[in-house]
Amino acid sequence: MKALLKTSLLAIVLFLLSSSNSVAQITSDTVRYADGSMFIGRGYLNGVINGYGTMIWITGERYDGEWKDTKQHGFGTMRWANGDVYSGDWKVNKRTGTGKMTWHTGDIYDGQWKDDKQQGKGKMKWAAGDYYEGEFKNNLVDGKGTMKYATGLVYKGKWKDNNFVK
């Protein structure tokens, strides 16, 4: 009886989704889209993703984490095709909250984000050896902080748009 009920429910879901051209195939834990992208998880219902799961895009990007209304929302890790990786908080598909971004160049930012931008307190280490700890605004060093350059120079004080003020 349970197997029949499960099969019937899956058939109903498939019927409801059949009007959507974007979904090519659904199995119990996997949704395959017509463009080759795939969602793996148990949060897919009526064309909407909620809960925890993994989206793998045909472009090579991959997101493992929490979803709300088919948007990255909650904690998750995004891996871009070029090797960049962000692990942290998301809100409506944007890095918002606390998280760590590691670029394929070797640069690393660990701190606060708002609307996909470094915003608030954070630490940035550049692959060249420079290091900054302090405040950021719109992806720029902005506010109180300390910059330690690879050359040995240290600037502590106020910054504005990546420039030391005093």
PyRosetta script that sets phi, psi and omega in degrees:
from pyrosetta import init, pose_from_sequence

init()
pose = pose_from_sequence("MKALLKTSLLAIVLFLLSSSNSVAQITSDTVRYADGSMFIGRGYLNGVINGYGTMIWITGERYDGEWKDTKQHGFGTMRWANGDVYSGDWKVNKRTGTGKMTWHTGDIYDGQWKDDKQQGKGKMKWAAGDYYEGEFKNNLVDGKGTMKYATGLVYKGKWKDNNFVK")
pose.set_psi(1, -45.5)
pose.set_omega(1, -179.8)
pose.set_phi(2, -62.5)
pose.set_psi(2, -40.9)
pose.set_omega(2, 179.7)
pose.set_phi(3, -63.4)
pose.set_psi(3, -41.1)
pose.set_omega(3, 178.6)
pose.set_phi(4, -64.5)
pose.set_psi(4, -42.3)
pose.set_omega(4, 178.9)
pose.set_phi(5, -63.5)
pose.set_psi(5, -44.8)
pose.set_omega(5, 179.6)
pose.set_phi(6, -62.1)
pose.set_psi(6, -44.4)
pose.set_omega(6, 178.8)
pose.set_phi(7, -63.4)
pose.set_psi(7, -40.8)
pose.set_omega(7, 179.1)
pose.set_phi(8, -65.1)
pose.set_psi(8, -42.9)
pose.set_omega(8, 178.8)
pose.set_phi(9, -63.5)
pose.set_psi(9, -42.0)
pose.set_omega(9, 178.3)
pose.set_phi(10, -62.9)
pose.set_psi(10, -40.3)
pose.set_omega(10, 178.1)
pose.set_phi(11, -63.3)
pose.set_psi(11, -39.4)
pose.set_omega(11, 178.1)
pose.set_phi(12, -65.0)
pose.set_psi(12, -44.9)
pose.set_omega(12, 178.9)
pose.set_phi(13, -61.0)
pose.set_psi(13, -45.6)
pose.set_omega(13, 178.9)
pose.set_phi(14, -60.5)
pose.set_psi(14, -41.0)
pose.set_omega(14, 177.9)
pose.set_phi(15, -62.8)
pose.set_psi(15, -45.1)
pose.set_omega(15, -179.9)
pose.set_phi(16, -62.8)
pose.set_psi(16, -34.0)
pose.set_omega(16, -177.9)
pose.set_phi(17, -87.0)
pose.set_psi(17, -10.9)
pose.set_omega(17, -175.0)
pose.set_phi(18, -64.2)
pose.set_psi(18, -21.0)
pose.set_omega(18, 178.3)
pose.set_phi(19, -77.8)
pose.set_psi(19, -13.0)
pose.set_omega(19, 179.3)
pose.set_phi(20, -89.4)
pose.set_psi(20, 122.9)
pose.set_omega(20, -179.4)
pose.set_phi(21, -74.8)
pose.set_psi(21, -15.9)
pose.set_omega(21, -174.1)
pose.set_phi(22, -80.0)
pose.set_psi(22, -20.4)
pose.set_omega(22, -178.3)
pose.set_phi(23, -99.0)
pose.set_psi(23, 125.0)
pose.set_omega(23, -179.5)
pose.set_phi(24, -96.9)
pose.set_psi(24, -39.3)
pose.set_omega(24, -176.2)
pose.set_phi(25, -156.9)
pose.set_psi(25, 143.0)
pose.set_omega(25, 176.6)
pose.set_phi(26, -129.1)
pose.set_psi(26, 131.3)
pose.set_omega(26, 168.7)
pose.set_phi(27, -116.3)
pose.set_psi(27, -173.6)
pose.set_omega(27, -173.1)
pose.set_phi(28, -59.0)
pose.set_psi(28, -36.6)
pose.set_omega(28, -178.1)
pose.set_phi(29, -124.5)
pose.set_psi(29, 5.3)
pose.set_omega(29, -173.9)
pose.set_phi(30, -133.1)
pose.set_psi(30, 135.9)
pose.set_omega(30, 173.4)
pose.set_phi(31, -118.6)
pose.set_psi(31, 123.3)
pose.set_omega(31, 177.5)
pose.set_phi(32, -107.1)
pose.set_psi(32, 126.0)
pose.set_omega(32, -179.1)
pose.set_phi(33, -91.8)
pose.set_psi(33, 157.5)
pose.set_omega(33, -177.6)
pose.set_phi(34, -59.9)
pose.set_psi(34, -29.7)
pose.set_omega(34, -179.0)
pose.set_phi(35, -80.9)
pose.set_psi(35, -0.5)
pose.set_omega(35, 179.5)
pose.set_phi(36, 100.4)
pose.set_psi(36, -11.6)
pose.set_omega(36, 177.2)
pose.set_phi(37, -70.0)
pose.set_psi(37, 161.3)
pose.set_omega(37, -175.2)
pose.set_phi(38, -146.5)
pose.set_psi(38, 138.4)
pose.set_omega(38, 172.2)
pose.set_phi(39, -112.0)
pose.set_psi(39, 131.0)
pose.set_omega(39, 177.7)
pose.set_phi(40, -120.6)
pose.set_psi(40, 118.2)
pose.set_omega(40, -179.5)
pose.set_phi(41, 162.6)
pose.set_psi(41, -180.0)
pose.set_omega(41, -177.8)
pose.set_phi(42, -108.1)
pose.set_psi(42, 13.7)
pose.set_omega(42, -175.2)
pose.set_phi(43, -99.6)
pose.set_psi(43, 16.8)
pose.set_omega(43, -176.5)
pose.set_phi(44, -98.3)
pose.set_psi(44, 120.9)
pose.set_omega(44, 178.4)
pose.set_phi(45, -150.4)
pose.set_psi(45, 128.0)
pose.set_omega(45, 178.5)
pose.set_phi(46, 53.4)
pose.set_psi(46, 39.3)
pose.set_omega(46, 176.5)
pose.set_phi(47, 81.2)
pose.set_psi(47, 5.2)
pose.set_omega(47, -177.3)
pose.set_phi(48, -121.6)
pose.set_psi(48, 138.4)
pose.set_omega(48, 177.7)
pose.set_phi(49, -102.4)
pose.set_psi(49, 126.3)
pose.set_omega(49, 173.4)
pose.set_phi(50, -138.4)
pose.set_psi(50, 140.7)
pose.set_omega(50, 179.3)
pose.set_phi(51, 108.7)
pose.set_psi(51, -146.7)
pose.set_omega(51, -176.6)
pose.set_phi(52, -112.9)
pose.set_psi(52, 138.3)
pose.set_omega(52, 177.3)
pose.set_phi(53, -177.3)
pose.set_psi(53, 179.7)
pose.set_omega(53, -177.4)
pose.set_phi(54, -121.2)
pose.set_psi(54, 128.7)
pose.set_omega(54, 173.6)
pose.set_phi(55, -109.9)
pose.set_psi(55, 129.0)
pose.set_omega(55, 177.1)
pose.set_phi(56, -119.6)
pose.set_psi(56, 115.0)
pose.set_omega(56, -179.5)
pose.set_phi(57, -88.1)
pose.set_psi(57, 152.3)
pose.set_omega(57, 179.7)
pose.set_phi(58, -64.0)
pose.set_psi(58, -21.6)
pose.set_omega(58, -180.0)
pose.set_phi(59, -75.1)
pose.set_psi(59, -9.1)
pose.set_omega(59, 179.1)
pose.set_phi(60, 105.8)
pose.set_psi(60, -9.3)
pose.set_omega(60, 176.6)
pose.set_phi(61, -75.9)
pose.set_psi(61, 153.6)
pose.set_omega(61, -179.7)
pose.set_phi(62, -147.8)
pose.set_psi(62, 132.8)
pose.set_omega(62, 175.9)
pose.set_phi(63, -123.4)
pose.set_psi(63, 125.6)
pose.set_omega(63, 174.9)
pose.set_phi(64, -115.4)
pose.set_psi(64, 115.6)
pose.set_omega(64, 179.1)
pose.set_phi(65, 165.4)
pose.set_psi(65, -157.5)
pose.set_omega(65, -175.6)
pose.set_phi(66, -87.2)
pose.set_psi(66, 146.8)
pose.set_omega(66, -178.3)
pose.set_phi(67, -130.3)
pose.set_psi(67, 148.1)
pose.set_omega(67, 172.1)
pose.set_phi(68, -144.1)
pose.set_psi(68, 122.3)
pose.set_omega(68, -179.2)
pose.set_phi(69, 52.9)
pose.set_psi(69, 44.1)
pose.set_omega(69, 179.0)
pose.set_phi(70, 62.2)
pose.set_psi(70, 26.7)
pose.set_omega(70, 176.5)
pose.set_phi(71, -124.1)
pose.set_psi(71, 146.7)
pose.set_omega(71, 174.7)
pose.set_phi(72, -65.1)
pose.set_psi(72, 118.9)
pose.set_omega(72, -172.8)
pose.set_phi(73, -155.9)
pose.set_psi(73, 118.4)
pose.set_omega(73, -174.2)
pose.set_phi(74, 113.4)
pose.set_psi(74, -147.4)
pose.set_omega(74, 179.7)
pose.set_phi(75, -96.0)
pose.set_psi(75, 137.9)
pose.set_omega(75, 178.2)
pose.set_phi(76, -168.2)
pose.set_psi(76, 169.9)
pose.set_omega(76, 179.4)
pose.set_phi(77, -124.2)
pose.set_psi(77, 125.8)
pose.set_omega(77, 178.0)
pose.set_phi(78, -110.0)
pose.set_psi(78, 131.0)
pose.set_omega(78, 176.4)
pose.set_phi(79, -118.6)
pose.set_psi(79, 120.3)
pose.set_omega(79, 178.6)
pose.set_phi(80, -88.6)
pose.set_psi(80, 158.4)
pose.set_omega(80, -177.4)
pose.set_phi(81, -61.1)
pose.set_psi(81, -28.6)
pose.set_omega(81, -178.6)
pose.set_phi(82, -80.7)
pose.set_psi(82, -3.5)
pose.set_omega(82, 178.7)
pose.set_phi(83, 105.1)
pose.set_psi(83, -7.4)
pose.set_omega(83, 175.8)
pose.set_phi(84, -66.6)
pose.set_psi(84, 144.5)
pose.set_omega(84, 179.9)
pose.set_phi(85, -138.2)
pose.set_psi(85, 131.9)
pose.set_omega(85, 172.5)
pose.set_phi(86, -122.5)
pose.set_psi(86, 132.5)
pose.set_omega(86, 176.4)
pose.set_phi(87, -131.3)
pose.set_psi(87, 119.4)
pose.set_omega(87, -178.4)
pose.set_phi(88, 164.8)
pose.set_psi(88, -153.0)
pose.set_omega(88, -175.2)
pose.set_phi(89, -83.6)
pose.set_psi(89, 144.0)
pose.set_omega(89, 177.7)
pose.set_phi(90, -129.8)
pose.set_psi(90, 148.5)
pose.set_omega(90, 172.9)
pose.set_phi(91, -142.8)
pose.set_psi(91, 116.6)
pose.set_omega(91, 179.2)
pose.set_phi(92, 48.5)
pose.set_psi(92, 56.6)
pose.set_omega(92, 177.1)
pose.set_phi(93, 68.4)
pose.set_psi(93, 11.7)
pose.set_omega(93, 179.8)
pose.set_phi(94, -124.5)
pose.set_psi(94, 143.2)
pose.set_omega(94, 175.0)
pose.set_phi(95, -66.4)
pose.set_psi(95, 113.4)
pose.set_omega(95, -178.7)
pose.set_phi(96, -147.4)
pose.set_psi(96, 123.7)
pose.set_omega(96, -175.5)
pose.set_phi(97, 120.4)
pose.set_psi(97, -134.3)
pose.set_omega(97, -179.0)
pose.set_phi(98, -115.6)
pose.set_psi(98, 136.7)
pose.set_omega(98, 178.8)
pose.set_phi(99, -169.1)
pose.set_psi(99, 170.9)
pose.set_omega(99, -178.6)
pose.set_phi(100, -121.9)
pose.set_psi(100, 127.0)
pose.set_omega(100, 178.5)
pose.set_phi(101, -114.5)
pose.set_psi(101, 126.6)
pose.set_omega(101, 175.8)
pose.set_phi(102, -118.8)
pose.set_psi(102, 117.7)
pose.set_omega(102, 180.0)
pose.set_phi(103, -86.9)
pose.set_psi(103, 154.3)
pose.set_omega(103, 179.5)
pose.set_phi(104, -63.0)
pose.set_psi(104, -15.7)
pose.set_omega(104, 178.3)
pose.set_phi(105, -77.8)
pose.set_psi(105, -14.5)
pose.set_omega(105, -177.7)
pose.set_phi(106, 104.1)
pose.set_psi(106, -8.3)
pose.set_omega(106, 175.8)
pose.set_phi(107, -70.2)
pose.set_psi(107, 144.0)
pose.set_omega(107, -179.3)
pose.set_phi(108, -136.1)
pose.set_psi(108, 129.8)
pose.set_omega(108, 173.3)
pose.set_phi(109, -119.8)
pose.set_psi(109, 132.3)
pose.set_omega(109, 178.0)
pose.set_phi(110, -131.9)
pose.set_psi(110, 112.8)
pose.set_omega(110, -177.9)
pose.set_phi(111, 169.8)
pose.set_psi(111, -151.7)
pose.set_omega(111, -174.9)
pose.set_phi(112, -89.2)
pose.set_psi(112, 147.2)
pose.set_omega(112, 180.0)
pose.set_phi(113, -131.4)
pose.set_psi(113, 151.4)
pose.set_omega(113, 171.8)
pose.set_phi(114, -148.3)
pose.set_psi(114, 125.3)
pose.set_omega(114, 179.1)
pose.set_phi(115, 50.5)
pose.set_psi(115, 47.1)
pose.set_omega(115, 176.9)
pose.set_phi(116, 71.9)
pose.set_psi(116, 15.5)
pose.set_omega(116, -179.9)
pose.set_phi(117, -125.8)
pose.set_psi(117, 147.7)
pose.set_omega(117, 173.1)
pose.set_phi(118, -65.3)
pose.set_psi(118, 118.7)
pose.set_omega(118, -173.4)
pose.set_phi(119, -150.5)
pose.set_psi(119, 119.5)
pose.set_omega(119, -178.2)
pose.set_phi(120, 107.3)
pose.set_psi(120, -153.4)
pose.set_omega(120, -177.8)
pose.set_phi(121, -82.7)
pose.set_psi(121, 141.0)
pose.set_omega(121, 179.1)
pose.set_phi(122, -168.9)
pose.set_psi(122, 175.3)
pose.set_omega(122, 178.4)
pose.set_phi(123, -128.0)
pose.set_psi(123, 133.0)
pose.set_omega(123, 179.9)
pose.set_phi(124, -126.5)
pose.set_psi(124, 127.7)
pose.set_omega(124, 176.0)
pose.set_phi(125, -121.3)
pose.set_psi(125, 120.8)
pose.set_omega(125, 179.1)
pose.set_phi(126, -89.8)
pose.set_psi(126, 149.2)
pose.set_omega(126, -178.7)
pose.set_phi(127, -58.5)
pose.set_psi(127, -28.2)
pose.set_omega(127, -179.7)
pose.set_phi(128, -72.8)
pose.set_psi(128, -10.1)
pose.set_omega(128, 176.6)
pose.set_phi(129, 111.0)
pose.set_psi(129, -10.6)
pose.set_omega(129, 177.0)
pose.set_phi(130, -71.3)
pose.set_psi(130, 149.8)
pose.set_omega(130, -177.7)
pose.set_phi(131, -142.6)
pose.set_psi(131, 134.6)
pose.set_omega(131, 178.4)
pose.set_phi(132, -131.0)
pose.set_psi(132, 137.8)
pose.set_omega(132, 172.8)
pose.set_phi(133, -131.8)
pose.set_psi(133, 124.0)
pose.set_omega(133, -179.1)
pose.set_phi(134, 160.8)
pose.set_psi(134, -143.2)
pose.set_omega(134, -174.4)
pose.set_phi(135, -99.1)
pose.set_psi(135, 147.8)
pose.set_omega(135, 177.8)
pose.set_phi(136, -127.5)
pose.set_psi(136, 152.2)
pose.set_omega(136, 174.8)
pose.set_phi(137, -146.2)
pose.set_psi(137, 124.9)
pose.set_omega(137, 179.6)
pose.set_phi(138, 50.9)
pose.set_psi(138, 46.5)
pose.set_omega(138, 179.1)
pose.set_phi(139, 70.9)
pose.set_psi(139, 9.2)
pose.set_omega(139, -179.4)
pose.set_phi(140, -116.7)
pose.set_psi(140, 151.0)
pose.set_omega(140, 171.5)
pose.set_phi(141, -66.2)
pose.set_psi(141, 118.3)
pose.set_omega(141, -173.1)
pose.set_phi(142, -159.1)
pose.set_psi(142, 113.3)
pose.set_omega(142, -177.3)
pose.set_phi(143, 121.6)
pose.set_psi(143, -159.6)
pose.set_omega(143, -179.7)
pose.set_phi(144, -79.8)
pose.set_psi(144, 137.1)
pose.set_omega(144, 178.4)
pose.set_phi(145, -179.9)
pose.set_psi(145, 174.0)
pose.set_omega(145, -179.5)
pose.set_phi(146, -124.8)
pose.set_psi(146, 126.7)
pose.set_omega(146, 177.0)
pose.set_phi(147, -109.2)
pose.set_psi(147, 126.8)
pose.set_omega(147, 175.7)
pose.set_phi(148, -115.9)
pose.set_psi(148, 111.0)
pose.set_omega(148, -178.4)
pose.set_phi(149, -83.0)
pose.set_psi(149, 154.9)
pose.set_omega(149, 179.5)
pose.set_phi(150, -61.1)
pose.set_psi(150, -23.2)
pose.set_omega(150, 179.9)
pose.set_phi(151, -74.8)
pose.set_psi(151, -13.3)
pose.set_omega(151, -178.3)
pose.set_phi(152, 107.9)
pose.set_psi(152, -15.7)
pose.set_omega(152, 177.5)
pose.set_phi(153, -66.5)
pose.set_psi(153, 142.3)
pose.set_omega(153, 178.5)
pose.set_phi(154, -129.9)
pose.set_psi(154, 127.9)
pose.set_omega(154, 175.8)
pose.set_phi(155, -120.4)
pose.set_psi(155, 123.2)
pose.set_omega(155, 180.0)
pose.set_phi(156, -124.6)
pose.set_psi(156, 129.2)
pose.set_omega(156, 179.7)
pose.set_phi(157, 152.6)
pose.set_psi(157, -141.3)
pose.set_omega(157, -174.9)
pose.set_phi(158, -100.5)
pose.set_psi(158, 139.2)
pose.set_omega(158, -179.8)
pose.set_phi(159, -123.8)
pose.set_psi(159, 148.7)
pose.set_omega(159, 176.3)
pose.set_phi(160, -140.9)
pose.set_psi(160, 121.5)
pose.set_omega(160, 178.5)
pose.set_phi(161, 49.7)
pose.set_psi(161, 48.3)
pose.set_omega(161, 179.2)
pose.set_phi(162, 73.4)
pose.set_psi(162, 7.4)
pose.set_omega(162, -180.0)
pose.set_phi(163, -114.6)
pose.set_psi(163, 137.4)
pose.set_omega(163, 177.0)
pose.set_phi(164, -72.0)
pose.set_psi(164, 128.9)
pose.set_omega(164, -177.9)
pose.set_phi(165, -100.8)
pose.set_psi(165, -51.7)
pose.set_omega(165, 177.5)
pose.set_phi(166, -170.3)
pose.dump_pdb("model.pdb")
